[in-house]
């Protein structure tokens, strides 16, 4: 299990990391909001321990922006104040639990373990409902697609292609595999049809967001680049 600790107080950051390491967690640490943001966008964690009062970007904003592309990773927020308004704002930003400083490390470990168990249980119950890949969030139960918290309207074929590519992010999917998966073998669909749909998809998924996630490997097929 990997935990990201975001805390600007050096001693407290060190103590939290040591307590987590003693419980056999793998730990990464950040001391400001900007560095934490880079970690969250590039890497995957099982839980995040996040202070509110961070330099460069505070915990409320960091949490809220993180939730735009990751709705599942549990977040434990730390605050120096036991204020109800702070807690409400934190939960509204996407936090899953709260811990007020000063606190015992045993309680912090207990809360992290509780969040991990809850997250695992939720993940098992909703395995096929949510797909998150390179900042793209797909709710397969509702057939909804979002990027940077904006809902994207796709045709059924575009949606099916996106789901196939995102489910296999990083793996090359051939045009023939896409045809077989989406149209079956009974229809006379050629690879040019796939190229047209992928172009439509890029214009909706990538272009408006300044991204280039859906890649072509000439002679092989398409893949989703992992950010």
N, C-alpha and C positions, 0 to 999 in steps of 0.2 A: 504494500500500500504506500502511495506517495502523497505526502502532505506538503503544501506550500504555506510557509509561515511569512506573513507580511506584517512587520512590526518595526518601527523606527527606533525604539529604545534598544540600544545595543545589548545591554545586560539581559533584559527581558527576552529579546529575540533568542539569545544564546541559551537561556534557561528553558524556554519552550522547546527549542530544537533538541536539547539534551534529553529532556523528558520524553519526547517522542522517539528519539533514537533508542532510548532504554527500553521502549516497548516494541522495538524492531520495525519501526516505520522508517521508510526512506524519506529524507527531508530536503527540501530546497528552501532558501531564505531570500527575502527581499526587504529592503529598508525604506523604500519610497514607492509611491503610486505608479510612477512611470516604469520602473524596473518590473514591478509586479504585473503591470499590464502586458509587458512583453512576454513574461513567463506564461501568463494565462492564455495568450493568443497562440503561442508556439508549442506549448507542451500540455500534457494531460495529467491531471491530478485526481486523487480519490477524495480529497477534502482540502478546504482552504481555511486557514486560521488568519483572520484579517482584522487589523486595528482600524479604528475609524479615523483618528487624527493622524493622517500620514502627510509627509511633505510631498509637494508637486501635484498629487491628486488624492483627494480624501477617499476614505473607505466607502462612503455612500455612493459617490459617483463611479468608483471602480466596480463596485458590486452591481450597480444598475447596468452598466455597460457590458459587464461580463454575462449578465443574464440575457442579453440580446442574442447571444449565440451559444450559450450553454445554460440550459434550464435544469440540469440534473445534478451537477457537482455540488455537494453540500458545503455551506459556508458558515463558519462560526465567527461571529463578530466580537471584537474586544473593545471595551470602552472604559474610560476612567470615571465615568459618571453613571450613576444608577437613575437616570432620568427616563420617565415613561415616554416622553416625546422622542428621545433618541432611539429607544427601542422600536417604537412604531415606525419611525423613519427608516430604521435599519431593515425591518421586516418588509416594509413597502419597497425597499431597494432590492430585495431578493435574498436576504439573509435567512438562514434556517434556524439559528439559535444565537443566544447572546450570553456573554460572560463579562461581568463587571470587575475591573481591577480594584484592589489587588485580589488575586485568587490563588487557590492551592493548585499545584500542578496535577494532583490526583483528580481534582474535579475537571480540569481541562481535558485530561486523558479520557475520563468517563464520558464527557460530552462528545468528544471526537468519535469514540467507539459507538456511542448511541447514534450519531449522525450516519456513520458508515453502515451500521446495521439497517437503519431505516432506508438509506439510499439503495442498498443491495436488495432489500425486499421490494422496494418500489420498482427497481430495474427489472427484477424477475417477473413482476406482474405486468409490466408495460414494455417488455422486450421489443415487441413489434410495432409499438405505437409511435416512438420517437426515433428519428435518425438525425444525428448531428455530425456534419462533415465539413471541414474548412469554412466554418462560419455560416453554413447553410443548415437551417433547421426544418425538418420535414415531419409533420404530424400525419402519420399514415392512416390513423383512425378517422381524422377529419379531412384528409386529402388537402392539407394546407402547407404552403411553403413560405418561409420567412428568411430574410437576410438583413442583418443590421436592423432588426426589429420592424422591417417593412414586409408586408405580405405581398407575394408575387403571384399573379394570376397566370396559370399555365393551362394549356390544352391537355386533355387526357394522355395523348401520345408523348408530349413534352414531359409531363409528370412521370410517366412510366420510365422514360429514358433516364431522367434525373435520379429516380429512386434506384434504378439498377446500378448507375455509376457511383452513387453515394454509398450504397450498401457495400460496394467493393472498392472503396476509396484507395487509391494508390495502385490498384490492379488494372491492367489493360483489358478492356472489354471489346471484342471484335465486333465489326458491323454485322456479321452473320449471327453472332450470339444475340445481339440486340434485336435483329429481325425475328429470330426464333422465339425469343422471350416475349416480345410484344405483339407480333403479328401471327406467330405460329408458322407452320409450314404449308398451310393451304393457300395462302395468298401470294400473288406474284408481286413481291416487293423487292426492289433492288437496293444496292448500297447507296445510290444517289439519293434515295428517299431519306435514309438515315442522315446523310450529310446535311440535307435541307433542315431536318428537325433539330439537329445538333446546333446548326447556325441560329435557328430561331431561339433555342434554349440559351445560347450564349448571350444573345441580345437582351434577354430578360434577367438571367442569373448573374452574369459577369459584368457586362458593359456599363449598366447604370451605377455600379458600385466600384468602378475602376479596378476590377479584378480580372484575372485570367486563369481561372481554376480548372475549366474543362479543357484538357489538353488533347492533342492528336499525336499519336505515334505513327508516322507514315508507314503504310503497309501492314499495320497491326490493328489499330483501332483507337479507342478513346479511353482516357483515365482522368480521375479527379486528383489534382495536385494537392498534396497535404500541406497546409500552411503551418 
